[in-house]
């Protein structure tokens, strides 16, 4: 989720100032994506520059509220109507880490997989505890975020199981030259030779 569109969605509810936006964002996501106030104000400045929000006069307490503009509403409507592409998401650091572990001398890839599986299992257990901590209707947005995180953790564990199974058949080929690349040879019958 982009912070930009998150703030626009919150401003669609009504005028808010930076600290209110941060609190509402964290409440809506169950604090699973904490924002620092600097991110909020930097994003608000960009949104104002782009004509998507406007700042209003300061209140007595020195707080400057913001409101969404018609252009902001149009941008928000487009965002809600547009599916999120896999290509738009950040790179998956874990898959990159495992790919590099396979080609880096001296790295115990199975240990990397096991360490990650243990950490992901702990995360899954904590998310499951949080999920069942409340069933109030107003907690639905937070529970949906938690559900997504639970499903992602479950998928990661399944993928790590797949990686571990694939590692059983993996044999790195010797380098072709001192500066050459390593290849890989897959041995489907490795289990029979053990």
C-alpha positions, 0 to 999 in steps of 0.5 A: 500500500502506498502511504500516498493513497493511504493518506488520501483515503483517510482524508476522504473521511474528513479534514485531519492534521499529520498526527491524526493521520498517522494515528488513523493509518496505524489504527486502520492497519493494526499498527502492522505498518508503523509510520513516522511523523516525518513520512506523513508530513513529507507525503502531505507536502508532495500531495499538496504540491501535486494538487491532491490535498490542500492545507487549511489555516492552523487551529489554535493549537498550531495544528494545520489540517489538510483536506482532499481536493477533487483531483485527490478524490479522482486519484484515489478512485483510480487507485481503488479501481486499479489492481496491484501488479506483482511487478509494482511490489518491492523485490522479494529479499528472501528469494534473492538471499536464497539465490545468492546463498546458492552461489556464494561459497561457504554458505550453508543454504539449508541453515539459511532456509531453516533459520528463516522457517523458524522466524516465519513460524514464530511470526505466524504464531504471533499473528494468529494470536493477534487475530483472535485477540478481538472480534469486534466489528470495528476491528475488521480492517485490522483483522483483514490486514492480519489475515493477509499477513497470516496467508503470506507467512503460510505461503512463505513456509510452503515455499521454504519447504519447496526450497528445502526439497529442491536443495536435496537434488541440487549439486553445484557444478565446479567453476568453468574457470577462476573467473567463470560462473558456477552452474548447477546439476540436478540429481533426481536420483540423489536420494537413491545414492544416499 
